[in-house]
C-alpha cells in the first residue's frame, strides 16, 4: 500500500508551526505536499523539495493581516482548487479560513479526509471601523461558513482550549489541542543563566501592530537605564518605527528575521520576553502565541497582558509577569522588577521550562498529531 498523500494549505509563506506539522507527518511516512501563499512576491519562485516534504509556492502580492486582503482571496482560492484537483490527496489539511472554502468546494466532488486547523478565527479578526454594519454582516457570514466547514471536517485542531469559546455552537466531530510550541532546542543550545547585574535585554519578534501594545512598551523602556529593547518583525503599523527614533541607544528595530532559528537564537540570548495583546479585540483576546512557548522552552521570563489566554497560562505556571494592557506604568514596574531581581528571572524561567517539558513540549504535541492522523487513516482502511 502506498503512503497516504497529504496536501497542507497555508495562506502565508513563513509559519514555523506548519513546517513542524510537515516534518512530523513526513517522518511518519506520509507524502506531504505543502502549498503556501507568498504574498511578498509576484515572481514565481521555484518549488522546493526538502529532505522530507514538497513545498509549492503561490506567488501573488497581497496584504498580510489586513482587511483589504479579502479582495485577493478569490485568486488564491482558484489556485487551491486546481492544486487539489491535480494532486488528488488522501488527506487535505486546511489552515485558517483563507484556505477553507476551496477545500470544501473540492470535497463536494472528490473523496478525502478533511483536517482543519484554526490558528485564528477569522470572524473575530474583522475589527470595528468604518462601515460598521457591513463589517458586522461580514462577521456573521464568515462565522457561518467557518461553522459549516468545522461541521464537515474529520478532524479539527485548535491551538488553545480558550478558543473553544470562539467556536461555541459549531458541530465538532473530532477535536485535538495542539499548542503552537517550538521544537526543543535545549540539547543544542546553552541556556543563558541570569547573572547578578542589572543590565537586561528585552526581545520582541512578531508583527509590529498597535493592538500588541508596541508603543506602550517603547514608552515604558524609553527612560529606563540598563535596558535594551530589540524589536523584530514586519511593520504593520508603520508609525511605530517613528516612536523608536528618539531612543537609538535603548531601542533597536532590526526588521524582519527570515530565519526562525535566528529568532530562537536571539530568544536564548535575551533576558526577558514580552508579548502584549489588547483584550478588547477578539482577535487577540484568545491568542496564546508561539512567543509564550518560545520563552518557556528557552527558560526566559515573559511579560504578558491581563485578560488573555496568555495570562491564564503564565499564572498557572508562574513563568512570567502579568500586566494590565495599556498600563505603561505597570509595564515599566514589571521590567524594573525583573531587571533588579535576577533570582526572580531565574525562577520564572525555570518554571516555564518545567511547564514546557511536562505539558507543552512539541514532543507531546507531535504525539497528539500523529495519533489523530493514524486514526484518520485507519478509518479510511476500515
C-alpha positions in Angstrom: 0.0 0.0 0.0 1.4 3.4 -1.0 2.0 6.1 1.6 -1.0 8.5 2.2 -0.7 11.8 0.3 -1.4 14.9 2.5 -1.9 18.3 1.0 -1.5 21.1 3.6 -2.7 24.6 2.7 -1.4 27.7 4.4 -2.0 31.3 3.3 1.4 32.7 4.4 4.9 31.7 3.5 6.6 31.9 6.9 5.0 29.8 9.6 7.1 27.6 12.0 4.0 25.8 13.2 3.1 24.4 9.8 6.6 23.4 9.0 6.6 21.3 12.2 3.4 19.6 11.1 5.0 18.8 7.7 8.2 17.4 9.3 6.3 15.3 11.8 4.0 13.8 9.2 6.8 13.2 6.8 8.7 11.3 9.5 5.7 9.1 9.8 5.8 8.2 6.1 3.1 10.5 4.9 3.8 12.0 1.5 3.4 15.7 2.4 2.8 18.5 -0.1 2.6 22.0 1.4 1.0 24.8 -0.6 1.9 28.3 0.7 0.9 31.8 -0.4 3.9 34.0 -0.8 2.3 37.4 -0.5 5.6 39.3 -0.7 6.5 38.3 -4.2 4.8 38.4 -7.7 7.6 36.4 -9.3 7.1 32.6 -9.5 9.6 31.1 -7.2 10.8 27.6 -7.9 9.1 24.7 -6.0 11.1 23.4 -3.1 11.9 19.9 -2.1 13.2 19.5 1.4 14.6 16.2 2.7 11.2 15.2 3.9 8.4 17.1 2.0 7.5 19.2 -1.0 6.7 22.9 -1.0 4.6 24.6 -3.7 4.6 28.4 -3.6 1.8 30.6 -5.0 3.5 33.9 -5.6 1.0 36.8 -5.7 1.4 40.1 -3.9 -1.2 40.8 -1.3 -1.6 42.4 2.1 -1.0 40.3 5.3 -3.2 40.6 8.3 -5.2 43.5 6.8 -8.9 43.7 5.9 -8.0 44.5 2.3 -6.6 41.0 1.9 -10.1 39.6 1.3 -10.1 41.1 -2.2 -7.2 38.9 -3.1 -8.7 35.7 -1.8 -10.6 34.6 -4.9 -7.4 34.3 -6.9 -5.8 32.3 -4.1 -8.9 30.0 -3.9 -8.9 29.2 -7.6 -5.3 28.3 -7.3 -6.0 25.9 -4.4 -8.8 24.2 -6.3 -6.6 23.4 -9.3 -3.8 22.3 -6.9 -6.1 19.9 -5.1 -7.6 18.5 -8.3 -4.1 17.9 -9.7 -2.6 16.3 -6.6 -5.6 14.2 -5.6 -4.6 13.9 -2.0 -5.9 11.3 0.5 -6.0 14.0 3.3 -6.5 17.7 2.9 -5.3 19.8 5.8 -6.6 23.4 5.7 -5.2 26.1 7.9 -7.5 29.0 8.7 -10.5 30.4 6.9 -8.5 31.7 3.9 -7.9 28.0 2.7 -11.3 26.6 3.9 -13.7 27.5 1.1 -11.8 26.0 -1.8 -11.1 22.8 0.1 -14.8 22.5 0.9 -15.6 23.0 -2.8 -13.3 20.2 -3.9 -14.6 18.0 -1.1 -18.0 18.3 -2.8 -16.9 16.1 -5.7 -13.8 14.3 -4.5 -13.4 12.0 -1.6 -10.7 12.7 1.0 -10.3 13.0 4.8 -10.5 16.7 5.8 -8.4 18.3 8.6 -8.9 21.9 9.7 -6.5 23.9 11.9 -7.8 27.2 13.3 -4.8 29.4 14.2 -7.0 32.5 14.0 -10.8 32.6 14.0 -11.3 35.0 11.1 -14.8 36.2 12.1 -13.1 37.8 15.1 -10.3 39.2 13.0 -12.7 41.6 11.3 -12.3 44.7 13.5 -14.7 47.6 14.0 -14.2 50.7 12.0 -15.9 52.5 9.1 -18.9 50.8 7.6 -19.6 49.0 10.9 -22.9 47.5 9.7 -21.1 46.0 6.6 -18.4 44.6 8.9 -20.9 43.1 11.3 -22.7 41.4 8.4 -19.4 40.1 7.1 -18.5 38.7 10.5 -21.8 36.7 10.5 -21.1 35.4 7.0 -17.6 34.3 7.9 -18.7 32.7 11.1 -21.5 30.8 9.3 -19.1 29.5 6.7 -16.5 28.6 9.3 -19.1 26.7 11.4 -20.2 24.9 8.2 -16.6 24.0 7.5 -16.0 22.8 11.0 -19.0 20.5 10.7 -17.6 18.9 7.6 -14.2 18.2 8.9 -13.0 14.8 10.1 -10.5 16.4 12.5 -10.5 19.9 14.0 -7.3 21.3 15.5 -7.3 24.2 17.9 -4.2 25.9 19.3 -5.6 26.6 22.8 -8.5 25.5 24.9 -9.7 29.1 25.2 -10.6 29.1 21.5 -13.4 26.7 22.3 -15.4 29.8 23.2 -14.9 31.1 19.6 -16.5 28.0 18.0 -19.2 27.5 20.6 -22.3 26.2 18.8 -20.4 24.5 15.9 -20.7 20.8 15.3 -17.4 19.2 16.1 -16.8 15.5 15.2 -13.2 15.1 16.4 -11.1 17.7 18.3 -7.5 17.9 19.5 -5.5 20.8 21.0 -2.0 21.3 19.6 -0.3 24.3 21.2 1.9 26.5 18.9 5.0 25.4 20.7 8.6 25.2 19.3 10.7 22.1 18.9 13.1 21.7 21.8 16.4 23.5 21.2 17.9 22.9 24.6 20.1 19.9 23.7 21.9 22.0 21.1 21.8 25.4 22.7 23.2 26.6 26.0 20.6 28.4 28.2 21.9 31.8 29.3 21.6 31.9 33.1 20.8 35.3 34.6 23.8 37.0 36.2 24.0 39.3 39.1 23.9 42.5 37.2 21.1 45.0 36.4 21.5 45.4 32.7 18.8 43.4 30.8 17.9 42.8 27.2 14.2 42.5 26.1 13.3 40.9 22.8 10.1 41.1 20.8 9.7 39.3 17.5 6.4 39.4 15.6 4.0 41.6 13.7 4.5 45.2 14.9 0.9 46.4 15.5 -0.7 48.9 17.9 -3.0 46.1 19.2 0.1 44.4 20.5 1.0 47.3 22.7 4.3 48.1 21.0 4.1 51.8 21.5 3.4 51.3 25.2 6.4 49.0 25.5 8.6 51.7 23.8 7.3 54.4 26.3 7.9 52.1 29.2 11.5 51.4 28.2 12.3 55.0 27.0 13.7 56.3 30.3 14.9 53.1 31.9 18.7 52.8 32.3 20.4 49.5 31.6 17.6 48.2 29.5 17.9 47.3 25.8 14.8 46.6 23.7 15.1 44.8 20.4 12.1 44.7 18.0 11.9 42.4 15.0 9.2 41.7 12.5 7.1 43.3 9.7 5.9 46.8 10.4 2.1 46.5 10.0 1.6 50.0 11.7 4.5 51.9 10.2 4.3 54.8 12.7 5.7 52.5 15.4 9.1 53.0 13.8 8.9 56.7 14.4 8.3 56.2 18.1 11.6 54.4 18.4 13.6 57.2 16.7 14.3 59.3 19.8 15.9 56.3 21.7 18.5 54.8 19.5 20.7 53.8 22.5 17.9 51.9 24.2 15.6 50.7 21.4 16.7 48.9 18.2 14.5 47.8 15.3 16.2 45.1 13.2 13.5 44.4 10.7 12.0 41.1 9.7 14.1 38.0 10.6 13.5 35.4 7.8 15.2 32.6 9.8 13.2 31.1 12.6 16.4 29.6 14.0 17.8 33.2 14.4 14.6 34.2 16.3 15.2 31.3 18.7 18.9 32.2 19.0 18.0 35.7 19.9 15.4 34.5 22.4 18.1 32.3 24.1 20.4 35.3 24.3 17.8 37.7 25.8 16.9 38.2 29.4 13.2 39.0 29.1 10.5 38.3 26.5 7.4 40.5 26.2 4.1 39.9 24.3 1.0 42.0 24.9 -2.4 41.8 23.4 -5.4 44.1 23.5 -8.2 42.1 25.3 -10.9 44.3 23.8 -10.1 42.8 20.4 -11.5 39.3 20.0 -8.6 38.6 17.5 -6.0 39.0 20.3 -8.0 38.0 23.4 -7.7 34.3 22.6 -4.1 34.4 21.5 -1.6 32.0 23.1 1.2 32.8 20.6 4.3 30.8 20.0 6.3 33.6 21.7 4.9 32.5 25.0 6.0 28.9 24.4 9.4 30.0 23.0 10.0 31.8 26.3 9.2 28.6 28.2 11.4 26.5 26.0 14.3 29.0 26.2 13.8 29.3 30.0 13.1 33.0 29.9 10.5 35.0 31.9 7.9 36.7 29.8 5.7 39.8 30.4 2.1 39.4 29.1 -1.1 41.3 29.2 -4.0 40.5 31.5 -7.4 39.1 30.4 -5.8 37.0 27.7 -5.2 33.2 27.2 -1.5 34.0 27.7 -2.2 35.4 31.2 -4.0 32.3 32.2 -1.1 30.1 31.2 1.5 32.4 32.8 -0.4 32.4 36.1 -0.9 28.7 36.1 2.8 28.0 35.6 4.3 31.1 37.4 6.6 31.7 34.4 6.2 35.5 33.9 4.6 38.7 34.9 1.0 39.8 34.0 0.3 43.5 33.5 -2.9 45.3 32.5 -2.9 46.1 28.8 -2.2 49.8 28.1 -0.8 50.4 31.6 2.6 51.9 30.8 3.5 52.3 34.5 2.7 48.6 35.2 4.9 47.6 32.2 7.7 49.7 33.5 7.4 48.3 37.0 7.5 44.7 35.7 10.7 45.5 33.7 12.3 47.1 36.7 11.4 44.2 38.9 12.9 41.7 36.5 15.9 43.9 35.8 16.7 44.2 39.5 15.9 40.7 40.7 18.0 38.2 38.7 16.9 35.4 41.1 13.3 36.0 40.1 14.2 35.9 36.4 15.9 32.6 37.0 13.0 31.2 39.0 10.4 32.2 36.4 12.5 30.9 33.6 12.9 27.5 35.3 9.1 27.3 36.0 8.5 28.0 32.3 10.9 25.3 31.2 9.3 22.8 33.6 5.9 23.6 32.1 7.3 23.2 28.6 8.8 19.8 29.4 5.7 18.3 31.1 2.8 20.0 29.4 3.6 22.0 26.2 6.6 20.5 24.5 6.5 19.7 20.8 7.2 16.1 21.6 3.8 15.9 23.4 2.0 17.9 20.6 3.7 15.7 18.0 2.3 12.5 19.6 -1.2 14.0 19.5 -0.9 15.0 15.8 0.4 11.6 14.8 -2.2 9.6 16.8 -5.0 11.7 15.2 -3.7 11.2 11.7 -3.2 7.5 12.2 -6.9 7.3 13.3 -8.0 9.0 10.2 -6.1 6.6 8.0 -7.5 3.6 9.9 -11.0 4.9 9.2 -10.0 5.1 5.5 -8.9 1.5 5.5 -11.8 0.2 7.6 
